[in-house]
Amino acid sequence: IADSVLSALIYALIFTTVAVLWFRRKDISS
């Protein structure tokens, strides 16, 4: 796997995790 592809995959995973946590926190607060 190319480094660029691996980096993109890692960033996508981090972004997804942050988005899930943010939506979950928003859902709990509301």
PyMOL Python script that loads the backbone (N, CA, C, O; Angstrom):
from pymol import cmd

cmd.read_pdbstr("""\
ATOM      1  N   ILE A   1       0.857  -1.202   0.000  1.00  0.00           N
ATOM      2  CA  ILE A   1       0.000   0.000   0.000  1.00  0.00           C
ATOM      3  C   ILE A   1       0.889   1.247   0.000  1.00  0.00           C
ATOM      4  O   ILE A   1       1.853   1.333   0.761  1.00  0.00           O
ATOM      5  N   ALA A   2       0.559   2.193  -0.848  1.00  0.00           N
ATOM      6  CA  ALA A   2       1.335   3.435  -0.918  1.00  0.00           C
ATOM      7  C   ALA A   2       1.134   4.250   0.351  1.00  0.00           C
ATOM      8  O   ALA A   2       0.084   4.184   0.989  1.00  0.00           O
ATOM      9  N   ASP A   3       2.158   5.019   0.706  1.00  0.00           N
ATOM     10  CA  ASP A   3       2.074   5.827   1.926  1.00  0.00           C
ATOM     11  C   ASP A   3       0.921   6.822   1.848  1.00  0.00           C
ATOM     12  O   ASP A   3       0.249   7.074   2.849  1.00  0.00           O
ATOM     13  N   SER A   4       0.689   7.389   0.665  1.00  0.00           N
ATOM     14  CA  SER A   4      -0.384   8.372   0.512  1.00  0.00           C
ATOM     15  C   SER A   4      -1.745   7.731   0.766  1.00  0.00           C
ATOM     16  O   SER A   4      -2.619   8.331   1.391  1.00  0.00           O
ATOM     17  N   VAL A   5      -1.910   6.503   0.272  1.00  0.00           N
ATOM     18  CA  VAL A   5      -3.177   5.795   0.474  1.00  0.00           C
ATOM     19  C   VAL A   5      -3.351   5.446   1.945  1.00  0.00           C
ATOM     20  O   VAL A   5      -4.443   5.581   2.498  1.00  0.00           O
ATOM     21  N   LEU A   6      -2.269   4.997   2.575  1.00  0.00           N
ATOM     22  CA  LEU A   6      -2.319   4.630   3.988  1.00  0.00           C
ATOM     23  C   LEU A   6      -2.630   5.857   4.841  1.00  0.00           C
ATOM     24  O   LEU A   6      -3.421   5.783   5.781  1.00  0.00           O
ATOM     25  N   SER A   7      -2.006   6.979   4.512  1.00  0.00           N
ATOM     26  CA  SER A   7      -2.251   8.220   5.254  1.00  0.00           C
ATOM     27  C   SER A   7      -3.705   8.658   5.085  1.00  0.00           C
ATOM     28  O   SER A   7      -4.350   9.067   6.051  1.00  0.00           O
ATOM     29  N   ALA A   8      -4.214   8.573   3.869  1.00  0.00           N
ATOM     30  CA  ALA A   8      -5.601   8.954   3.606  1.00  0.00           C
ATOM     31  C   ALA A   8      -6.551   8.062   4.401  1.00  0.00           C
ATOM     32  O   ALA A   8      -7.553   8.537   4.935  1.00  0.00           O
ATOM     33  N   LEU A   9      -6.236   6.773   4.481  1.00  0.00           N
ATOM     34  CA  LEU A   9      -7.072   5.832   5.216  1.00  0.00           C
ATOM     35  C   LEU A   9      -7.060   6.163   6.704  1.00  0.00           C
ATOM     36  O   LEU A   9      -8.098   6.116   7.363  1.00  0.00           O
ATOM     37  N   ILE A  10      -5.881   6.498   7.232  1.00  0.00           N
ATOM     38  CA  ILE A  10      -5.761   6.857   8.647  1.00  0.00           C
ATOM     39  C   ILE A  10      -6.549   8.131   8.940  1.00  0.00           C
ATOM     40  O   ILE A  10      -7.283   8.195   9.926  1.00  0.00           O
ATOM     41  N   TYR A  11      -6.398   9.154   8.081  1.00  0.00           N
ATOM     42  CA  TYR A  11      -7.132  10.398   8.291  1.00  0.00           C
ATOM     43  C   TYR A  11      -8.638  10.159   8.215  1.00  0.00           C
ATOM     44  O   TYR A  11      -9.397  10.749   8.985  1.00  0.00           O
ATOM     45  N   ALA A  12      -9.076   9.303   7.300  1.00  0.00           N
ATOM     46  CA  ALA A  12     -10.499   8.998   7.164  1.00  0.00           C
ATOM     47  C   ALA A  12     -11.011   8.313   8.431  1.00  0.00           C
ATOM     48  O   ALA A  12     -12.110   8.609   8.900  1.00  0.00           O
ATOM     49  N   LEU A  13     -10.212   7.399   8.980  1.00  0.00           N
ATOM     50  CA  LEU A  13     -10.597   6.687  10.193  1.00  0.00           C
ATOM     51  C   LEU A  13     -10.700   7.652  11.371  1.00  0.00           C
ATOM     52  O   LEU A  13     -11.651   7.587  12.151  1.00  0.00           O
ATOM     53  N   ILE A  14      -9.717   8.550  11.500  1.00  0.00           N
ATOM     54  CA  ILE A  14      -9.733   9.544  12.578  1.00  0.00           C
ATOM     55  C   ILE A  14     -10.939  10.462  12.428  1.00  0.00           C
ATOM     56  O   ILE A  14     -11.644  10.731  13.401  1.00  0.00           O
ATOM     57  N   PHE A  15     -11.179  10.949  11.198  1.00  0.00           N
ATOM     58  CA  PHE A  15     -12.305  11.845  10.952  1.00  0.00           C
ATOM     59  C   PHE A  15     -13.626  11.160  11.293  1.00  0.00           C
ATOM     60  O   PHE A  15     -14.504  11.771  11.902  1.00  0.00           O
ATOM     61  N   THR A  16     -13.768   9.903  10.906  1.00  0.00           N
ATOM     62  CA  THR A  16     -14.996   9.162  11.196  1.00  0.00           C
ATOM     63  C   THR A  16     -15.191   8.998  12.696  1.00  0.00           C
ATOM     64  O   THR A  16     -16.299   9.166  13.205  1.00  0.00           O
ATOM     65  N   THR A  17     -14.107   8.668  13.407  1.00  0.00           N
ATOM     66  CA  THR A  17     -14.184   8.495  14.859  1.00  0.00           C
ATOM     67  C   THR A  17     -14.606   9.788  15.538  1.00  0.00           C
ATOM     68  O   THR A  17     -15.479   9.783  16.405  1.00  0.00           O
ATOM     69  N   VAL A  18     -13.985  10.899  15.144  1.00  0.00           N
ATOM     70  CA  VAL A  18     -14.316  12.209  15.723  1.00  0.00           C
ATOM     71  C   VAL A  18     -15.768  12.570  15.416  1.00  0.00           C
ATOM     72  O   VAL A  18     -16.480  13.075  16.284  1.00  0.00           O
ATOM     73  N   ALA A  19     -16.207  12.313  14.186  1.00  0.00           N
ATOM     74  CA  ALA A  19     -17.581  12.624  13.798  1.00  0.00           C
ATOM     75  C   ALA A  19     -18.575  11.818  14.626  1.00  0.00           C
ATOM     76  O   ALA A  19     -19.577  12.358  15.097  1.00  0.00           O
ATOM     77  N   VAL A  20     -18.299  10.521  14.806  1.00  0.00           N
ATOM     78  CA  VAL A  20     -19.186   9.658  15.596  1.00  0.00           C
ATOM     79  C   VAL A  20     -19.252  10.142  17.042  1.00  0.00           C
ATOM     80  O   VAL A  20     -20.336  10.241  17.618  1.00  0.00           O
ATOM     81  N   LEU A  21     -18.099  10.442  17.626  1.00  0.00           N
ATOM     82  CA  LEU A  21     -18.065  10.925  19.010  1.00  0.00           C
ATOM     83  C   LEU A  21     -18.797  12.255  19.136  1.00  0.00           C
ATOM     84  O   LEU A  21     -19.515  12.478  20.111  1.00  0.00           O
ATOM     85  N   TRP A  22     -18.618  13.157  18.140  1.00  0.00           N
ATOM     86  CA  TRP A  22     -19.257  14.472  18.185  1.00  0.00           C
ATOM     87  C   TRP A  22     -20.776  14.329  18.089  1.00  0.00           C
ATOM     88  O   TRP A  22     -21.506  14.960  18.853  1.00  0.00           O
ATOM     89  N   PHE A  23     -21.252  13.507  17.158  1.00  0.00           N
ATOM     90  CA  PHE A  23     -22.696  13.306  17.008  1.00  0.00           C
ATOM     91  C   PHE A  23     -23.281  12.638  18.246  1.00  0.00           C
ATOM     92  O   PHE A  23     -24.390  12.964  18.670  1.00  0.00           O
ATOM     93  N   ARG A  24     -22.536  11.706  18.822  1.00  0.00           N
ATOM     94  CA  ARG A  24     -23.007  11.006  20.019  1.00  0.00           C
ATOM     95  C   ARG A  24     -23.109  11.992  21.188  1.00  0.00           C
ATOM     96  O   ARG A  24     -24.077  11.961  21.947  1.00  0.00           O
ATOM     97  N   ARG A  25     -22.107  12.864  21.330  1.00  0.00           N
ATOM     98  CA  ARG A  25     -22.119  13.852  22.405  1.00  0.00           C
ATOM     99  C   ARG A  25     -23.269  14.839  22.191  1.00  0.00           C
ATOM    100  O   ARG A  25     -23.947  15.233  23.140  1.00  0.00           O
ATOM    101  N   LYS A  26     -23.476  15.230  20.939  1.00  0.00           N
ATOM    102  CA  LYS A  26     -24.557  16.166  20.610  1.00  0.00           C
ATOM    103  C   LYS A  26     -25.908  15.525  20.922  1.00  0.00           C
ATOM    104  O   LYS A  26     -26.811  16.185  21.437  1.00  0.00           O
ATOM    105  N   ASP A  27     -26.041  14.239  20.607  1.00  0.00           N
ATOM    106  CA  ASP A  27     -27.295  13.528  20.841  1.00  0.00           C
ATOM    107  C   ASP A  27     -27.560  13.401  22.341  1.00  0.00           C
ATOM    108  O   ASP A  27     -28.707  13.499  22.779  1.00  0.00           O
ATOM    109  N   ILE A  28     -26.512  13.185  23.123  1.00  0.00           N
ATOM    110  CA  ILE A  28     -26.665  13.055  24.576  1.00  0.00           C
ATOM    111  C   ILE A  28     -27.046  14.399  25.197  1.00  0.00           C
ATOM    112  O   ILE A  28     -27.913  14.458  26.069  1.00  0.00           O
ATOM    113  N   SER A  29     -26.400  15.480  24.748  1.00  0.00           N
ATOM    114  CA  SER A  29     -26.650  16.802  25.328  1.00  0.00           C
ATOM    115  C   SER A  29     -28.063  17.281  25.011  1.00  0.00           C
ATOM    116  O   SER A  29     -28.659  18.015  25.799  1.00  0.00           O
ATOM    117  N   SER A  30     -28.608  16.867  23.855  1.00  0.00           N
ATOM    118  CA  SER A  30     -29.950  17.309  23.457  1.00  0.00           C
ATOM    119  C   SER A  30     -31.016  16.326  23.945  1.00  0.00           C
ATOM    120  O   SER A  30     -32.205  16.534  23.703  1.00  0.00           O
TER     121      SER A  30
END
""", "prot")
cmd.dss("prot")
cmd.show_as("cartoon", "prot")
cmd.util.cbc("prot")
cmd.orient("prot")
